[in-house]
Amino acid sequence: MSKKSKNCRNAFTLIEVLIVVIIMAVLAATIIPQFSSSTKDAKESSLKFNLHTMRSQIEMYKVHHLGSYPTLANFVTQMTKATNVDGTTTGDTPYGPYINGEIPSNPFSDNNTLVAVATAGAIPTAAIAGGAGWQYDESNGGIYPNNAEYY
């Protein structure tokens, strides 16, 4: 049997441990920000998808209802229920529903309520206070997100 030499060691030195910790800290500092930005990217992607879906369904409503857009007061009913040519839900209702279930939520505010745009016919330039998820322009069927990150 051979004896262990006096210079043989069984543990790491403090310097070796510090070097490993520093390397791990540098790796963490470069990787963690990528995960935090992916959440925002997912919200932006969901927002774009929801906008595309609602805009196309609003245009389909317009085609079925002789050029009329859903009104702000009855938007949810007119988009989620079957309607007749004048937009009401009574009698013969051959059109719709255009959106199944509820109006999609704005992923930034997690809210699906609507508020009128500040100026009808103009594209909004800022969010409107009050916490609504979407801005809607019933004069031209325009729908926009109501969150500061969009503007």
N, C-alpha and C positions, 0 to 999 in steps of 0.2 A: 504494500500500500504506500502510496505517496502522500506525503504531508503537504498541506496547503502552504504556499509561500506567504510570507508576512505582507507582501504587497497586494495580495489578492483581496478583492472587496466584494461584498454582497449587496450593496445598495447604490442608489444614484447620489451624486453630489448635489449640493444646493444649486450650483451653477447649471447643471444639466436640467434640473427640474425647472428653473427659471426660464431657460431657453425654450423648453417645451411649452410652458405657459404663454410666453410671448408669441410663439408661432400660432398657438390656438387662438389667441386674442386677435391677431392680425387676420386670420382666416374668418373668424366670426364677424369682424368689422366689415369685411368685404362681402359676406354672404347675407347677413341679416337684412340690410337695406333692400335687397332684391325681393325678399318675401313681403316686406311692407308695401312696396310699390305694386306687387301683383294684386293686392286687394283693390287698389284704386283702378287698376287696369280691368279687373273683372267687373267692377261697378260701371265703368265707362262702356264696356262691351254690352252689358245688360241694358244700359240706358239707350244705346244706339239701336239695339234689337227692339226694345219696347216702343221707341219712337217710330221706327220703320213699320212695325205691325199696326200701331194705332193710326198712323198717317194713311196707310193703304186701306184700312177698314173705313176710315172717314170718307175717303174718296169713293169707295164702293157704296157707302150710304148715300152719297151725293148722286151717284148714277141712278140708284133705285128710287130716289125721292125727288126726281125731276129738278135736279140742280140745287136742292136745299141741303144745307149742312145741319147736323144736329145742333140743337140749341144748348146753351150752357146750362139752363135750368133743368132740362130733361136729358142731358148727355148720357148719364148712366143708364137710364131706362131705354133710350133710343138705340144705344149701342149694345146692350146686353139682353134685350128682349126682342121678340119678333114684332115687326111694325107693319102698318099698311102704308100706302103711298103718301099720306099726309103726316106720317111720323107718329101717329097714335098707336096704342096697343089694343084697341077695341075692334071688334068686327073681324073682317078678313085680313089676316096679317101674313102676307106671303114673303116678306123680306126680313132678313136677319135671323137670329142675332148675329151681330158682326164681331162681337167679342164674347167668348164663352166664359162664364163666371164673372169675376170682378174686373174692373179697369186695372191694368198693370200698375204696380207701384213704381215710383221713382226710386231707384236703388240708393241714391244719396240721402234722401230724406225718409225713405220707407213709408211714403204717403201716396195715396192714389186719388186724392181729392183734386178738384179743378178750381181755378180762379180765372177771371177774365184778364186778358192782356191789358196793359196800361193804356195803349193806344190801338184801337181797332185798325186793322189793315197794315200795321207796322210790325216788323220783327222785334221782339223784346230785346232790350239791352241789359237788363238786370233782373234779379229775382224780386218778386213781390212779397212783402212781409206778410206773415200770417201762417206760414207753414204748409201751404198747399203743395202737392207734389207736381202739378202741371199747370201751365198757363194755356188757356184756350181762347182762340179768336173765332167766334161763331160767324163773323162776316166772310171769312175765307177758309175756314176749316183748319187753320194752323194750330198745331199743338207743340208746345215747347216745355222743356224741363224748367222747374221753378227752384233752382238751387244755384248758389253763388259760384260753385265750381264750374258750371257750364259757361258762364259769361266772362 
